[in-house]
Every structure is written in structure tokens, then in C-alpha cells.
Amino acid sequence: MPSILLVDDSGLFRNVAAEVLKRTGCEALSADGGTEALDVVRREKPSMLVVRAGMKGMTGMDLCRVLKADPAFSRMPIVLVAPPAQRDAAGHAGADAVLPEPLEPEALFGAIRRFLQVMPREEARSAVEWSITFWREGVQHAGTIRDLSRGGFFVRTPVLQPIGARLEVSFDVPVEHGVRNVVAEALVVRVARNPDPGLGCRFFQLSASSRGYLEDCLRILALGEPAGAP
């Protein structure tokens, strides 16, 4: 699974970028500056970097020069996010692409598709904050569902599981006439570590009743009903 390192010492674009990454299914990594980014790159070997050019200390352009000079990382795509006045300098630093600051989501999405050839998720996801219980090999864990669709969900949890792990899950959803419990089996397809540790999962098996509850819940959410705890 592709991973993208977001390097931003001010938080100006990290939240925007993290939302874009949800659409691609890529794992989001983060670093607060150039020095920390070097450590993350060497440890995690991300598929791509998105870097704010004008950081303090080691700037994004400095980071780009260092990585492009290293044969181990010279072919890794680096996207610099820079104000218009720094665009030419960012290009001369060796960036594979330069995006304008402030960062526009569609511009970033286009760059990710260009370099990693990822496709957007076909299913719309509803943002929620609901408790979920899940089991792997008989061991129980807890987490919070952050978003939900017919095909799967993301669960925020510090208890990370490997890609391909099979989970048994249970969570309550609001339906037209109250609250119902969805019980399912799911497969882990994405592992996120920073800034929001958790697991991207796809439903593997749903009973007819659980699928009906899920469909009813998603219909309610699509109509704009509050997505509070069920």
C-alpha cells in the first residue's frame, strides 16, 4: 500500500492533505520538520513526500536537495508546497512538482494520482465517531469508527493489526426505529500510524440483518441527520 509523508512544521496543510489521502486509501505519515522527515524517510521509506517549502531550520527545499542527492531516495517523488515567490526556487531544488500555497485539495489529489497512479475510492464515506469492539484470534480490542461506507470503515485505535488480518467487529448504528447492532467480519487493508493511528477495513462478511441495518444507517446519514453516538 502506498504511503505518503506529510512534512509541515506549521500545520498549514497537513489537515487538508490528510483528508485527501482518505480518498486515495494511501497511508499518511507525518513529520514536523526537515530533520524529523529524514528520520522518517530512512525508517519508513514512504512512496512519496509532500513538503512545505518554507519551513524553519531545514527548509523543504533543503530536504529535497538532500534526498535527491541520495541514490537510495533520489527517485522518490517529492512535491513541494510553496508560495508564488518561491516557486522557481522550489523547482531548482529538484522537486518533482510544485503546488501553490495555500494548498488546494484537488491539486494535491492530482499530484498523487500522477506519481502513484492511485484511484479515488468509489464509495462515499460518512464521517462518524462511534465506538466499535473488534476481535482478532479471540483477543478483544476497542476503537472508534471515524468513517463508514457500505464497503468498509476506518477505526481509530492504537492497537494496530497487519494488512490482511481478519477481524470480527461489532458496533451499534442508528436506524429508522432506534439503534441496532452490526456484527461482521472485516479485513484490514490499510494501516495508518501518524497523525491518526488506526486501521482501514473492508467488510468481508455481513449477515442479511446487519447489512440491512447498515444500509438504513447510511441512508439516514445521507439525508443529513446528525452522526452522533447511536
Legacy VTK file of the C-alpha trace (Angstrom):
# vtk DataFile Version 3.0
C-alpha trace
ASCII
DATASET POLYDATA
POINTS 230 float
0.000 0.000 0.000
1.442 3.426 -0.901
2.427 5.709 1.955
2.832 9.475 1.786
4.920 11.516 4.212
3.461 14.958 5.013
6.149 17.387 6.188
4.836 20.646 7.632
6.150 22.441 10.717
3.167 24.804 10.971
0.135 22.608 10.279
-0.890 24.837 7.357
-1.674 21.995 5.001
-1.441 18.760 6.976
-5.151 18.515 7.762
-6.083 19.236 4.138
-3.604 16.644 2.916
-4.798 14.013 5.380
-8.365 14.428 4.100
-7.171 13.994 0.516
-5.323 10.816 1.462
-8.588 9.317 2.716
-9.850 9.450 -0.867
-6.859 7.506 -2.152
-6.503 4.854 0.544
-2.825 5.776 0.998
-1.252 5.607 4.433
-0.468 9.024 5.912
2.846 9.581 7.711
3.864 12.920 9.192
6.898 14.907 10.303
7.122 18.334 11.920
10.215 19.487 10.062
13.019 18.542 7.709
15.256 16.832 10.255
12.451 14.631 11.546
11.416 13.920 7.949
14.864 12.485 7.171
14.498 10.033 10.052
11.012 9.005 8.903
12.138 8.572 5.290
15.036 6.323 6.272
12.887 4.287 8.653
9.591 4.022 6.753
10.693 4.507 3.105
7.477 6.271 2.015
6.235 6.163 -1.557
6.084 9.951 -1.862
6.675 13.192 0.085
4.531 16.324 0.277
6.623 19.064 1.873
6.068 22.698 2.839
8.912 24.618 1.203
9.261 27.440 3.725
9.847 25.544 6.963
12.170 26.831 9.677
15.548 25.185 10.171
15.934 22.636 7.400
13.569 24.027 4.790
11.562 21.906 2.407
13.963 22.861 -0.360
16.948 21.775 1.766
15.214 18.456 2.456
14.534 17.984 -1.238
18.187 18.602 -2.160
19.438 16.129 0.458
17.092 13.358 -0.638
17.635 13.887 -4.358
21.400 13.640 -3.766
20.992 10.260 -2.028
20.886 7.358 -4.529
18.619 5.416 -2.169
15.883 8.084 -2.368
16.614 10.113 -5.499
13.708 8.552 -7.426
11.147 9.063 -4.657
8.621 11.717 -5.808
8.771 14.941 -3.799
6.037 17.568 -4.050
6.913 20.964 -2.594
4.143 23.310 -1.465
5.356 26.884 -1.927
4.037 30.449 -2.237
4.352 32.018 -5.709
7.535 33.887 -4.811
9.331 30.601 -4.009
8.033 28.543 -6.928
11.154 28.839 -9.107
13.487 28.115 -6.187
11.435 25.038 -5.286
11.746 23.758 -8.837
15.513 24.328 -8.844
15.775 22.314 -5.600
14.819 19.217 -7.577
11.141 18.872 -6.694
9.136 16.595 -8.968
6.192 19.001 -8.686
5.480 22.359 -7.042
1.986 23.134 -5.761
0.831 26.618 -4.729
0.411 27.601 -1.108
-2.252 27.598 0.298
-2.673 24.006 -0.773
-5.771 23.134 -2.787
-7.117 19.599 -2.241
-7.720 18.874 -5.921
-4.199 19.965 -6.859
-2.743 17.554 -4.314
-5.076 14.769 -5.401
-3.922 15.266 -8.987
-0.265 15.031 -7.962
-0.866 11.831 -6.018
-2.646 10.260 -8.975
0.173 11.372 -11.267
3.017 9.869 -9.255
1.399 6.883 -7.546
-1.346 6.070 -10.070
-3.919 5.569 -7.325
-7.622 5.739 -7.982
-10.194 7.520 -5.818
-12.452 5.469 -3.617
-15.694 4.764 -5.390
-17.847 4.823 -2.276
-18.674 7.945 -0.342
-17.918 7.662 3.354
-19.881 9.222 6.186
-17.914 10.872 8.988
-18.905 9.416 12.352
-17.458 8.990 15.845
-18.834 5.689 17.160
-17.448 3.052 19.472
-16.525 -0.311 17.993
-15.370 -3.573 19.515
-13.215 -5.895 17.453
-11.559 -9.253 17.996
-8.583 -10.897 16.364
-7.775 -14.503 17.226
-10.063 -14.261 20.241
-8.431 -11.150 21.737
-10.805 -8.224 22.259
-9.899 -4.632 21.426
-11.766 -1.314 21.290
-11.673 1.677 18.994
-13.682 4.435 17.346
-15.136 4.303 13.854
-14.118 7.525 12.108
-15.850 6.979 8.783
-18.202 4.381 7.384
-19.419 3.162 3.997
-21.187 0.141 2.539
-17.844 -1.424 1.792
-15.877 -0.688 4.927
-14.741 1.715 7.612
-11.752 3.282 9.317
-11.304 2.530 13.007
-9.133 4.798 15.125
-7.181 2.576 17.526
-3.654 2.356 18.949
-3.841 -1.436 18.583
-2.577 -1.822 15.026
-3.008 -5.046 13.084
-1.211 -6.273 9.946
-2.673 -5.831 6.481
-4.729 -8.893 5.644
-5.691 -9.562 9.257
-9.231 -10.851 9.672
-11.277 -9.128 12.367
-14.627 -9.821 13.957
-16.354 -6.494 14.635
-19.409 -5.262 16.496
-20.834 -1.733 16.613
-24.177 -0.006 17.082
-25.772 2.151 14.378
-28.804 4.466 14.400
-31.655 3.198 12.231
-35.127 4.471 11.493
-36.696 2.894 14.552
-33.920 3.094 17.124
-30.484 1.515 17.373
-29.292 -1.830 16.020
-26.088 -3.812 16.365
-23.999 -4.619 13.280
-21.882 -7.765 13.558
-19.464 -8.516 10.721
-16.137 -9.892 9.640
-13.666 -7.443 8.106
-10.226 -7.472 6.527
-7.526 -4.910 7.311
-6.496 -3.215 4.044
-4.701 -0.120 5.365
-2.623 0.691 8.430
-2.249 4.341 9.450
0.301 5.337 12.062
0.569 9.127 12.098
-1.076 11.531 12.667
-4.171 9.368 13.240
-3.298 5.734 14.109
-5.827 3.170 13.047
-6.984 0.588 10.539
-8.766 0.849 7.212
-11.029 -2.197 6.882
-13.291 -3.729 4.244
-16.303 -5.804 5.151
-15.659 -9.452 4.388
-18.903 -10.972 5.612
-22.159 -9.377 6.780
-25.371 -11.128 7.729
-28.512 -10.059 5.893
-29.827 -8.334 9.013
-26.551 -6.462 9.664
-26.363 -5.351 6.047
-29.901 -4.052 6.299
-29.075 -2.092 9.454
-26.003 -0.635 7.751
-27.990 0.415 4.678
-30.646 2.040 6.858
-27.994 3.895 8.855
-26.195 5.186 5.758
-29.484 6.349 4.260
-30.175 8.381 7.420
-26.686 9.890 7.320
-27.056 10.758 3.637
-30.178 12.727 4.490
-28.098 14.908 6.782
-29.164 13.541 10.122
-26.684 14.158 12.977
-23.988 11.496 13.176
-23.683 11.442 16.947
-23.237 8.326 19.056
-26.069 5.857 18.414
LINES 1 231
230 0 1 2 3 4 5 6 7 8 9 10 11 12 13 14 15 16 17 18 19 20 21 22 23 24 25 26 27 28 29 30 31 32 33 34 35 36 37 38 39 40 41 42 43 44 45 46 47 48 49 50 51 52 53 54 55 56 57 58 59 60 61 62 63 64 65 66 67 68 69 70 71 72 73 74 75 76 77 78 79 80 81 82 83 84 85 86 87 88 89 90 91 92 93 94 95 96 97 98 99 100 101 102 103 104 105 106 107 108 109 110 111 112 113 114 115 116 117 118 119 120 121 122 123 124 125 126 127 128 129 130 131 132 133 134 135 136 137 138 139 140 141 142 143 144 145 146 147 148 149 150 151 152 153 154 155 156 157 158 159 160 161 162 163 164 165 166 167 168 169 170 171 172 173 174 175 176 177 178 179 180 181 182 183 184 185 186 187 188 189 190 191 192 193 194 195 196 197 198 199 200 201 202 203 204 205 206 207 208 209 210 211 212 213 214 215 216 217 218 219 220 221 222 223 224 225 226 227 228 229
